[in-house]
Amino acid sequence: MKILLVKDDIKLGKTTQELLTYEKFFVDWAEDGNEAIRYIKENAITNYDAVILDWMLPELSGIEVCRLLRNKYNYQGGIIFVTAKGELDDCVRALNTGADDFVVKPYKIKELSARLNAVLRRKDKPFIDKIYQKGNIEINASLCTVQCDDTKIQLRKKEFALFEMLFVNLNNVLPRTSIFEKIWEDKMDTNMESLDSHIYMLRKSLKVFPNIQIKSIKNIGYKMEIMQ
């Protein structure tokens, strides 16, 4: 699941991003309201399963961001407010603006993760294609397809899972262990060599897209780059 975290506190933002990543979420982090809107525009509305919003933000407040997401951009994913405000009126205002849940500081990351999962279960619509888009590249998670301009291919399920994980974390290095733990459920009967073999096969499948590169980072893992 891909999450947009909107938090202006650098230390808490980084910590929350790391902990949610450990909980198996893919997390983009925006430091103010305007940056959050830019992320939404650049990554397409359907890319984010949920947005975690601080109440107090530079540029645009959390409430303003929430209102824009719901009313202007027709965002249908989950929205959770994280704030020190715990008054009933504030909770009601957030929910009436379009939030799905409200977490009051201080909180445990396990609580935030559980609330995220609960919101995502309520928002789940399996009949809607899940589409990611970056530039002229579009992937459809329901059909396991990758399209660039007029060229489209369909990947095997495991290959697509690898592609999706690298694609939503574009330009970021993903450790081999993180990829393996996320994608291979039956780890007792599989080893890291299987990951490397699937990366090899994925690269072969992607040869029709010379601008999409999967790079090996020695002793660490892999990252995807889109060449101009």
N, C-alpha and C positions, 0 to 999 in steps of 0.2 A: 504494500500500500504506500502511495506517495503522499507526503504531507508537506504543506507550506507552513513553516513556523515564522511568526511575525513578532519579533521581540527586540527592543532597542538596547537592552542590557547586554553588553558584549560577553561578559563572563558567563552569565546565566544562559544566554542564547547558545553559546558554544557547548556548554555542559548539557543543556536540554537536547540539542541536536545529537550529540554523541550518545547520550543515554537512550534516546528514541531509536537511533540507528542500531544500538545493541539489542533493542526490543524488536528488531526486524522491520522497522519502517524505513523508507527512503525519505530523507528530509532535505528540503531546500529552506534556507534561512534568509529572511528579509529583515533589515534593521529599522525600517520605518514604513509608514503607510503607503507612501508613493512607490517605494521599492516593491512592496507587496503587490500593488496593482500592476506594476511593470512585469513582475514574475508571472502573474495571471495572464497578461496579454501575450507575453512571449512564449509561454509554454502551453497555451490553449487551456480553456476552462476545464475540459475533461481530464486534464493531466493530474489534477490534485483530488485525491479522495476526501481530504479534509484540510481545513485551515485552523491553526491554533493562533489566536489573536490576544496580544496584550491590550488592556483597556487604554492605558496612557501610552501614546506613541508620538514621535515627532512628525511634522508635516500633516498627516491625517490621523485622527484618533481611531482607535479600534472600532468604535461604533460607526464612524463614517466609512471605514473600509468595509465593514459588514453590510452596511446599507447599499454601498456601491456594488458589492458582489451579488447581493440578492436582486436588487432592483434594476441596475444598469447592465450587468453582465450575465444575469440569469444563472448564477452559479448554483448547482444542485447538490454539491457535496456537503459534508458536515462542517459546522463551524463551532469551535469551542473557545470561550473566553477564559483567559488565565489572568487573574488580577488580585490586587490586595483589597479591592472593594467587595464588601460582603453584605451590604445593605439590601433588603428585600426589593426596594425600588430599583436599584441598579440591576439586580438579577432579572426583574420583570422587563426593564428597558432593553436589556441585551436580548432576551428571548423574543420580545416583540419586534425587535429589529431584524431578527432572522437567525439568531444563534440557536444551536441545538442543545448546548450544555454550558455549564459555568463552573469553573474550578477556582477556589479561593486559595491564595497563598497563605502560609506555606503548604506545599503539597508534596507528596511522594511521586516519583516518576511512575511507579507501578499503578498509582491511582489514575494518573493522566493517561497512561497506556490503556488501562481498563475502560476508561470513559471513551477514549478514541475508538476502541474496538466495539463498544456498545453503540456508539453513534453510527459507525460504519455498517454494523449489522442492520440498523434501522433504515439506513440509506441505500442498502444494497439493492441494485436493480440488474439482475443477471441478463435480462433480455436486451439491455442497451449495450452496443458495442463500446468497448473501452479503447479509445484512440489517443495516441500520443503524437504530437507533431513538433518538430524542430526544423525551421526553415522549410526546405522542399522535401523533407523526409517525414513520412507518416507510417506509423505502425499500428496495427489492429490486434489487440491482445485476444480478442474473441476468435479471430480467424487465423492467428499466428502468421500474419502477413507483414511484409516490409515493402514500402513503395517509395521510389524516388523519381519524381517527374512521371514519365510514362512507363517506367519499368517496375513491375511488381513480382515478388517471389513469396512463396509460402514455405515456412521452416517447420522442421519437426518440433514437437512440443518442447523437448529439453533444450534444443538449440535456440528456440524462441525465448525461453526463460532466461538463458544467458544473454541473448541480445537485449532483451527488455531491461535487465538489471544494469547492463553497461550503458544502455541508451539513456535511461533516466538519470544516470550518474555521469553524464557526458563530461569528458576531460578530467574526471576524478579517478585516481588510482584505487582500485578495489583489491584488497588482499585476497589471495587464493582461498584462504580458510573461510573468509566471510562469504565468498561466492558459493563455496562447497556446502557450507552449513545452511545457506538459504535455499539452495535449489535441490540438493540431494537429501531426500527425507530418510531413505534407508542407508544410513552411513556405515552400518555394520558390514554390508555386502558390497560396498563401493570404496574406492580409494581416490587419491588426488589424480592419479593417472587418467581416470575417467574424465575428470574436468578438463585436463589438457587435451585429451582426444576430441572432446566435444568442441573445444575452442578451435582446434585444427579443422574440424568439419564445418564449423560456422564460418571460418575465414574462407573456405572453399565456396560455400554458398553465397558469400557476399562479394565474390569477385566481379559480379555484374555491377556492383556499386564501387568503383575505384576510389571514390571520395570518402567511403566509410572504412576507417582503419581501426583494427584492434591491436594494440601494442602490448608487448610483454615487458613488464618492469622487473628487472632481475631481482630475484630473492624476495619479491613482494607480491606481485599479482598482475592484473591486466587493467588497461583503460581503453576507452573508445574515443576516437577523435574524428571529427568531420572536416576533411580538408577542403579548402576554398579553391 
